[in-house]
Amino acid sequence: MSGGAAGAPKPLPSSGPKSLREMPHPLATSSSEEMGPALTPSPDLLLPRSIADKDLSLPNGTPVDTSSPASSSSLLNRLQLDDDLDGETRDLFVTVDDPKKHVCTMETYITYRVTTKTTRAEFDLPEYSVRRRYQDFDWLRNKLEESQPTHLIPPLPEKFVVKGVVDRFSEEFVETRRKALDKFLKRITDHPVLSFNEHFNVFLTAKDLNAYKKQGMALLSKMGESVKYVTGGYKLRSRPLEFAAIGEYLDTFSLKLGTIDRIAQRIIKEQLEYLVELREYGPVYSTWGALEVELSEPLEGLSACIGNCCTALEELSEDMTEDFLPVLREYILYSESMKNVLKKRDQVQAEYEAKLEAVALKKEDRPKVPTDVEKCQDRVECFNADLKADMERWQNNKRQDFRQLLMGMADKNIQYYEKCLTAWESIIPLLQDKPETK
Amino acid sequence: MESAEAEPSDSRPEEDGAAPRSGLPPPEQPVATMEDCLAKKMEITVSEAEKRTGRNAMNMQETYTAYLIETRAVESQSEGQCAPVDSLWRRYSEFELLRNYLSVTYPHIVVPPLPEKRADFVWHKLSADNMDPDFVERRRIGLENFLLRVASHPVLCQDKIFYSFLTQEGGWKEMVNETGFQLKADSRLKALNATFRVKNPDKRFTELKHYSDELQSVISHLLRVRARVADRLYGVYKVHGNYGRVFSEWSAIEKEMGDGLQSAGHHMDVYAASIDDILEEEEHYADQLKEYLFYAEALRAVCRKHELMQYDLEMAAQDLTSKKQQCEELATGTVRTFSLKGMTSKLFGQETPEQREAKIKVLEEQIQEGEEQLKSKNLEGRDFVKSAWADIERFKEQKNHDLKEALISYAVMQISMCKKGIQVWTNAKECFSKM
């Protein structure tokens, strides 16, 4: 492991807001000759680096030049190698747990404990534990969207809850939300770019997040600054094929998810109605048992058995409501935000094309492509590269997530039937019992 | 009760001779042991059902279903050859006639019930139409069950009319009507009256009546709720079929996930389709419960008969007592109790001694007759109670056995359903794992 700037002073632990520093941007690198495929930006290379270090560098300490346009393919390669981080190469772990209710004069709300364990140099301490509420997560997401507009930001669970219909403080609701918030942070943690975001760092570490928020320090990356857009005005002639394909895919995908959501809800509804009838059914056997002599025990047993099936069914419906539906909805939200990113990309491309055309119309003797247009081209290519990389990562994660989700659904149904099977099998001997053997 | 000698397979049961007196089993009523029951000597099946059209009593065209009854004597195995099959067609109304005849002729027996005339306790998918093939099929099975029940009853299987029902196509109706059983039937009103007014019925019958009321109520409730449960379960399974379609559509836009989704969708379709067979099997369970729902009515009928006989006895005793009193009053000239006759005779003058003598003579004759009648009624009553209670005990055992079997088969059905569910979801899970 090659070292970085040797002899640099170790960063002092600080609790206040960080000084302005430029974000190392993996894509803003020089020619590809400097990095061979062997050099992977493995984040476990933890080198003491100066906080005040103004030089942009990749996480592994390699210096970077932001002047020339990005070379996408090799960059994509490097990013992809990041994708399969297994536990051993991970150096950042974040968990959301321990929800607590806070009752204040003005309002009542829930906070969650956010625990961070890390060996990354960007963090002053190896461990952090802070408390955050939903609006803090919301703030983080907005900041990420602002500062990393070329990337796909994971979704948050729904913000607004219809009061009166759903109890915001019920155990089930809070637990569902906690899981979603945990997933949100984990997705950011797994992202090779987003996980190094300044705001994310502050979110995980600051004791007083509100103070930081108020400071309003625009810690935008160079890229983010440059990609801050205009409110439209540029119209894209046509979306490149591959992005058009992504757009179409997302449209169909979210449509199908919507259908699955509806089906799942309908199933839960039917199951609950079935449960209502079962709840009346079981006790009738009990009533009958009270009338009989020899059949008394078998009928009672049958009644109890049906009762057990009721309990199992209740558990199944609850599980589906709490674990299955929210994930579906998350992905629908994800798709929506991704479509917006696609639109932004279109904007960037449109701007570039418009400026290019303007230059062409001027019909000057072309000495050199003006820097302005060059910069636009840069932006387009970077955006495209970021988006493609993120899409591929997203596709992979989506496949794993849905594999897990659907296997979980199958599992829950299997468990339900197994519970019922046990109940019914256990009463067979009771039904067959001869009175003489008692 | 003595059992008749075991008879060779081709002989007929003994002729009854005199028609039974109301309420009393015929004195030489042969009672078969289990081995002698007709059911053992003869194979009985209701093998087919056929739609017919014909003209009814009012010469109007009607459609009805006719059922084919096939009978064959059970030969010993060593003979090697099968006896020929006899068959004839009967419609539901003829079964009803048979049953009415048996109920009136053997009021001390819990007579097996017929399957329902009209489809009841249906859940939405089943048809309430009498012409519906599923209903007709279940009725066919129910009618066969009825015949087998009668044929295996130690008393009923000996009945000549029953035997003719199974073997004699033409003229059976006339034969039944000739027995004049309709005349022996007790009027409903009379029975109701007796139920309210009887003073000292046998306690066991009162308890039994109470039990059969409760049984009817609880089984009705059970059948109603079960139908609703079936309805809801149907809904749950069928909605899963929608997953099949959407997984298929989704798989079209996926690369690696496509195959897994598609095949999982297929399993969802299998799951949704499986409920049809499951619920059809459950209908058999419902039919078994229904039989005992109707049996409760048969139990009640026996209790009613007892109450009627007891009331009749009480009335006869009361009548006798009052006649004796009247006689005494006339003889001694004292009026112990108020009677209109007494009043009028006081008002309009006494009778002549000759008139009084004549009256006394009449009364004494009536009293003697009354005493004989009371004696025989008492005997009848006691015999009825004894034989009825024997059949009730037999019925109780049959009921406990049958219902246990029904519950076990219901549990087995549920186990099978659970296993199918586990299988389907395990298959789906495997498909998902390949995503």
Interface residues (C-beta under 8 A of the other chain):
Chain A: Y249 T252 F253 K256 T259 I260 I263 R266 I267 E270 Q271 E273 Y274 V276 E277 L278 E280 Y281 V284 Y285 T287 W288 L291 E292 E294 L295 P298 L299 L302 C305 R399 F402 R403 L406 M407 A410 D411 N413 I414 Y416 Y417 E418 C420 L421 W424 E425 I427 I428 L431 Q432
Chain B: Y211 E214 L215 V218 I219 H221 L222 V225 R226 R228 V229 D231 R232 L233 G235 V236 V239 H240 N242 Y243 V246 E249 W250 I253 E256 M257 G260 A264 N400 L403 K404 L407 I408 Y410 A411 V412 Q414 I415 C418 K419 G421 I422 W425 T426 A428 K429 F432 S433 M435
